Amino acid sequence: MKSTFIITFVACIAFVLADYCPTVAVPAAIINGQCPSSYAAVVTTGPFRFSLSNGFRFDYAYVKTNTQCRLVTTQGQQTCYYVTSQGSQYTVWFTGSKGCDLIKKVYFYTSNCATTTSAPTATATPTVAPTTTLTPTTTETPTPTTTVPPTTTQTPTTTTAPTTTEPPTTSTVAPTTTAPPDPFEVIGIIRVEEISNGNRLGYVSKDLNVDGSYVLDITDEILNLLVVQGTASMPQAQFTALNQPDSLKSILALSRGISSIGMDLGPDSSNYCLLTGVNNATEPGQPPYEFPTEYPYYTSSVFGSETPIWYVDPVTFALTPTWINTDSQEAQGTSLVVKDSTRTIALTGDIAGYNAMYYNGDTSPVREVQLYIELTNVSRRRDYFKRVNL
């Protein structure tokens, strides 16, 4: 009897799925009420910034406003908010665009891309092949005819080792981060266009009117125009007038109008603000602060003013203000306007109410306008502007 033992060993197999991230479905753009509870972190004060741990991927964020949660992704700049990244650090910004609510909180959502999965280790088990017993061959008594006994062929027994199948490797490409342009300095004059037809009405004058506010200049003479310096592609930017004498307040501001009943702007309110100058900067995103303005006949009075309220679109160079009411909420539905008879530039939430309250009997039009920074090629040095008396 012959016994054959075939020993089969199954190798120990371990695999690691490295840099593997599950795909994430794009959630709803706007959610009323509470933001999804699966967030990795929530940031309640600016800057709204979160640093990823090793092996984690940023998926998206939700900006919490007063009543809604608004989705923010890395796929370009949204109208009201956008996200930038530097290494593992992600920051959500407010664009300052008209009609957008201020950020109250930001919820960050991430995926763990460092999960290690190991296949179970197989234990080597000996496999014994079955024993084959051969039947003896019988030889008959010889006769004149020679008989060749049949040959017995032994069939080998084959034992196949079990096949180990490794799971397929899944490759997921992380989303591409598209950040808006980095903030950059701009110097220029301020063009005024009528929104209804896109016509250029003129530029902001460097000279203040009798009430101490900037007005529309229709001469197009460069020596008559206000030159300002500020930052593009940055919300809540501040601008400074470069061609004003030291005696004037040089920080560009919106201040409560001299005849305005209050400082809060919005629909169904005739309140307004004027474009003027102040000496002190206010805090971004904060209600108006009361201090002296350029209003010449009210030197002993203070008026609520705000300075870091501007957003310059990095593509069109549109200059858009955002006014914060006394309740710390962004004023809704505001518009910049120019009155034909006085060429006064004002911000109000109710154009018809503003015109009826302060220009009763004056039938000249009130035009809704958009401001634009028109870049200049003059020297950036402040003393240059003074020497040529721009």
C-alpha positions in Angstrom: 0.0 0.0 0.0 1.3 3.4 -0.9 0.1 6.5 0.7 0.6 10.0 -0.9 0.3 13.1 1.2 -0.1 16.4 -0.6 0.4 19.3 1.8 -1.2 22.6 0.6 -0.4 25.9 2.3 -2.6 29.0 1.8 -0.4 32.1 2.0 -1.2 34.7 4.5 -2.6 37.7 2.6 -3.0 41.2 4.0 -3.8 44.3 2.0 -4.2 47.9 2.7 -6.5 50.2 0.8 -4.4 53.4 0.8 -5.7 56.8 -0.2 -9.1 55.5 -0.6 -12.0 57.9 -0.2 -15.7 57.0 -0.9 -17.4 59.3 -3.3 -19.7 61.9 -1.7 -23.1 62.8 -3.1 -23.6 66.6 -3.5 -26.1 67.6 -0.8 -28.9 70.2 -1.1 -27.8 73.7 -1.9 -30.1 75.3 0.6 -31.6 73.8 3.8 -34.1 75.6 5.9 -33.5 75.2 9.6 -30.7 73.0 11.0 -27.6 72.0 9.1 -26.9 68.2 8.8 -25.5 66.7 12.0 -22.7 64.7 10.4 -20.3 67.6 10.4 -16.6 67.3 11.5 -16.4 70.7 13.1 -18.5 73.9 13.6 -16.8 77.3 13.7 -18.9 80.1 15.3 -16.5 83.1 14.9 -14.4 84.5 12.1 -12.2 83.7 10.5 -14.3 80.6 9.7 -11.4 78.2 9.3 -10.8 74.5 9.9 -7.6 72.4 9.7 -7.9 68.8 8.4 -6.3 65.9 10.3 -3.9 63.7 8.4 -5.8 61.4 6.0 -9.0 63.4 5.9 -10.5 65.1 2.8 -12.6 68.3 2.8 -16.0 67.5 1.1 -18.1 70.7 1.6 -19.3 73.2 4.1 -22.6 74.7 5.1 -22.9 78.4 6.0 -25.5 79.0 8.7 -27.3 82.3 8.3 -30.4 83.4 10.3 -32.8 80.8 9.0 -30.9 78.8 6.4 -27.9 76.6 5.7 -26.2 77.3 2.4 -23.9 74.9 0.7 -20.3 75.9 -0.1 -18.0 73.7 -2.2 -14.5 74.0 -3.7 -16.0 74.0 -7.2 -15.6 77.7 -7.9 -17.0 80.8 -6.2 -20.6 80.9 -5.1 -22.6 84.1 -5.1 -22.5 84.8 -1.4 -19.8 82.6 0.0 -16.6 80.8 -1.1 -13.9 78.5 0.3 -10.2 78.7 -0.1 -7.5 76.2 1.0 -3.9 76.5 2.0 -2.4 73.1 2.7 -4.8 71.3 5.0 -6.4 74.5 6.1 -9.8 75.5 4.7 -11.5 78.9 5.2 -15.0 80.0 4.2 -15.4 83.7 3.2 -18.3 86.1 2.7 -18.3 87.8 -0.7 -20.1 90.9 0.5 -22.5 90.6 -2.5 -25.8 92.4 -2.5 -28.6 90.4 -1.0 -26.4 87.9 0.9 -26.7 87.3 4.6 -23.8 87.4 7.0 -22.2 84.2 8.2 -23.3 83.1 11.7 -21.6 79.7 11.8 -19.8 77.4 9.4 -20.2 73.6 9.5 -17.3 71.6 7.9 -17.9 68.1 6.4 -15.0 65.7 5.7 -14.2 62.1 4.7 -11.7 59.8 6.4 -9.3 58.7 3.6 -6.9 56.8 5.9 -9.0 53.8 6.8 -6.9 50.5 6.7 -8.7 47.3 5.9 -6.9 43.9 6.3 -8.1 40.6 4.8 -8.3 37.8 7.4 -5.2 35.7 7.6 -5.6 32.1 6.4 -4.1 29.3 8.5 -2.0 26.7 6.7 -3.8 23.4 6.9 -2.2 20.1 5.7 -4.4 18.2 3.3 -3.9 14.4 3.1 -4.6 12.7 -0.2 -6.7 9.5 0.0 -4.8 6.2 0.0 -5.0 4.1 -3.2 -4.9 0.2 -2.8 -3.9 -1.7 -5.8 -5.6 -5.0 -6.7 -3.0 -7.8 -7.3 -2.7 -9.1 -10.9 -3.5 -12.8 -11.4 -1.5 -14.9 -13.9 -3.2 -17.9 -15.5 -1.5 -21.3 -16.2 0.6 -21.0 -19.3 -0.7 -22.5 -22.5 0.8 -22.8 -25.9 -0.4 -19.3 -26.5 1.6 -16.7 -24.7 -0.7 -14.2 -22.9 0.7 -10.9 -21.9 -0.8 -9.8 -18.7 -2.6 -6.4 -18.8 -0.7 -3.4 -17.5 -2.3 -1.6 -14.7 -1.9 2.2 -14.9 -2.2 4.1 -11.7 -4.2 7.4 -12.0 -2.5 10.1 -10.0 -4.6 12.0 -7.4 -4.5 15.8 -7.8 -5.5 18.1 -5.0 -6.0 21.8 -6.0 -5.3 24.5 -3.4 -8.1 26.9 -2.8 -7.9 30.1 -4.8 -7.6 33.4 -3.0 -9.3 36.4 -4.7 -8.2 39.8 -3.6 -10.8 42.6 -3.7 -10.4 45.1 -6.5 -8.7 48.3 -5.7 -11.0 51.3 -5.9 -9.5 54.6 -7.1 -11.3 57.8 -6.1 -10.1 61.2 -7.4 -10.5 63.9 -4.8 -12.3 67.0 -6.1 -10.2 69.8 -7.5 -10.0 72.9 -5.3 -10.7 76.0 -7.3 -9.9 79.1 -5.2 -10.9 82.6 -6.1 -8.1 85.0 -7.0 -5.9 86.1 -4.2 -6.7 89.6 -2.9 -4.8 92.3 -4.7 -4.4 96.1 -4.5 -6.3 98.3 -6.8 -6.0 102.1 -7.4 -8.4 103.9 -9.6 -11.3 106.3 -10.1 -14.9 105.3 -9.5 -17.2 105.0 -12.5 -20.9 105.4 -12.1 -23.3 103.4 -14.4 -27.0 103.3 -14.5 -28.2 99.7 -13.9 -31.3 99.9 -16.2 -29.3 100.5 -19.4 -25.6 100.3 -18.5 -25.0 103.9 -19.5 -22.1 105.7 -17.9 -23.3 108.7 -16.0 -20.0 109.9 -14.9 -17.5 109.4 -12.0 -17.3 110.2 -8.3 -16.0 113.7 -7.8 -13.1 114.4 -5.5 -14.9 117.6 -4.3 -17.5 117.3 -1.6 -20.9 119.1 -1.9 -22.0 121.7 0.6 -23.3 119.0 2.9 -20.0 117.2 2.9 -20.8 114.2 0.7 -19.3 112.9 -2.5 -21.3 113.5 -5.7 -21.4 112.5 -9.3 -19.0 114.4 -11.6 -20.2 114.6 -15.3 -17.2 116.5 -16.7 -14.9 113.5 -17.1 -11.9 115.7 -16.2 -9.3 113.5 -14.4 -8.3 116.4 -12.1 -11.9 116.5 -10.8 -12.2 112.8 -10.0 -11.7 111.0 -6.7 -8.8 108.5 -6.7 -9.1 105.6 -4.2 -7.0 102.7 -3.1 -8.3 99.4 -1.8 -8.3 95.6 -2.2 -10.1 93.5 -4.8 -11.4 90.0 -4.3 -11.7 90.5 -0.6 -15.1 90.9 1.3 -15.5 93.8 3.7 -12.6 95.8 2.1 -11.8 99.4 3.0 -10.9 102.2 0.6 -8.9 105.4 1.1 -9.0 108.6 -0.9 -5.5 109.4 -2.2 -6.1 112.8 -3.6 -7.5 114.7 -0.6 -5.6 117.2 1.5 -4.6 116.1 5.0 -7.4 118.4 6.5 -10.1 116.1 5.0 -11.1 112.8 6.3 -9.7 110.3 3.8 -11.4 106.9 4.6 -14.3 106.3 2.2 -17.4 105.6 4.2 -21.2 105.4 4.1 -22.7 107.5 6.9 -26.3 108.1 7.9 -27.9 110.8 5.8 -28.2 114.2 7.5 -32.0 114.2 7.2 -32.4 110.4 7.6 -34.7 109.4 10.5 -32.6 106.4 11.5 -29.6 104.3 10.6 -31.4 101.1 9.6 -32.0 100.5 5.9 -34.5 98.2 4.3 -37.6 97.8 2.2 -40.4 100.3 3.1 -37.9 102.6 4.9 -36.9 106.0 3.5 -33.7 106.0 5.6 -30.5 106.6 3.6 -26.7 106.8 3.8 -24.4 109.2 2.0 -21.0 108.6 0.5 -18.5 110.6 2.5 -15.2 110.5 4.4 -14.2 109.7 8.0 -10.9 109.6 9.9 -11.5 106.3 11.8 -12.1 102.8 10.5 -15.0 100.7 11.8 -14.9 96.9 12.5 -16.0 94.6 9.6 -19.5 93.2 9.9 -20.4 95.5 12.8 -23.2 98.0 13.2 -22.5 101.7 12.4 -20.2 103.5 14.8 -21.0 107.1 15.5 -18.2 109.7 15.1 -17.7 113.0 13.1 -17.9 112.9 9.3 -17.2 115.5 6.6 -20.6 117.0 7.0 -19.4 120.7 7.4 -22.4 122.1 9.2 -22.6 119.4 11.8 -19.0 119.3 13.2 -20.3 119.0 16.7 -22.6 116.1 15.8 -21.8 112.4 15.2 -23.3 110.2 12.5 -23.4 106.4 12.3 -20.8 105.3 9.7 -19.3 102.1 8.3 -16.0 101.8 6.4 -15.0 98.1 5.6 -18.2 97.5 3.6 -16.9 97.2 0.0 -16.4 94.2 -2.2 -14.6 94.6 -5.6 -15.4 91.8 -8.1 -12.0 90.6 -9.3 -13.3 90.2 -12.9 -15.7 93.2 -13.5 -14.3 95.5 -10.8 -17.8 96.2 -9.7 -17.7 98.0 -6.3 -20.6 96.9 -4.0 -21.3 98.0 -0.5 -22.9 96.0 2.3 -24.6 98.0 5.1 -25.0 96.5 8.6 -28.1 97.6 10.6 -28.1 98.4 14.3 -29.3 94.8 15.0 -26.1 93.5 13.5 -28.0 92.1 10.5 -27.2 92.9 6.9 -29.6 95.4 5.4 -31.7 93.7 2.7 -32.7 95.1 -0.7 -30.4 98.1 -0.7 -29.5 100.1 -3.8 -27.1 102.9 -4.7 -28.9 105.8 -6.3 -28.1 109.2 -7.8 -30.5 112.1 -7.8 -30.3 114.1 -11.0 -30.9 117.5 -9.5 -28.3 117.2 -6.8 -26.1 114.4 -8.2 -26.0 113.1 -4.6 -24.8 109.4 -4.2 -26.8 107.6 -1.6 -27.6 104.0 -0.4 -31.3 103.2 0.5 -33.6 100.3 0.8 -36.6 102.0 -0.7 -35.9 104.2 -3.7 -39.4 105.6 -4.1 -39.8 106.3 -0.3 -36.4 108.0 -0.2 -37.3 110.2 -3.2 -40.7 111.1 -1.8 -39.5 111.9 1.7 -36.4 114.1 0.8 -37.2 115.4 -2.6 -40.9 116.2 -2.4 -41.8 118.3 -5.4 -38.5 117.6 -7.2 -39.5 115.6 -10.3 -36.0 114.9 -11.5 -35.2 111.2 -11.7 -33.6 109.1 -9.1 -31.4 106.5 -10.9 -30.3 103.2 -9.5 -26.6 102.8 -10.2 -23.6 100.5 -9.9 -20.1 101.7 -9.1 -17.0 100.3 -10.8 -13.3 100.8 -10.1 -11.6 102.0 -13.2 -7.9 101.3 -12.8 -5.5 104.2 -13.4 -1.9 104.1 -14.6 -0.8 107.0 -12.3 1.8 106.7 -9.6 0.7 104.9 -6.4 2.5 107.3 -4.2 0.3 109.5 -2.0 2.7 112.5 -2.3 2.4 112.3 -6.1 -1.3 113.0 -5.9 -0.7 115.9 -3.6 2.0 117.5 -5.8 -0.2 117.4 -8.9 -3.3 118.4 -6.9 -5.4 115.7 -8.3 
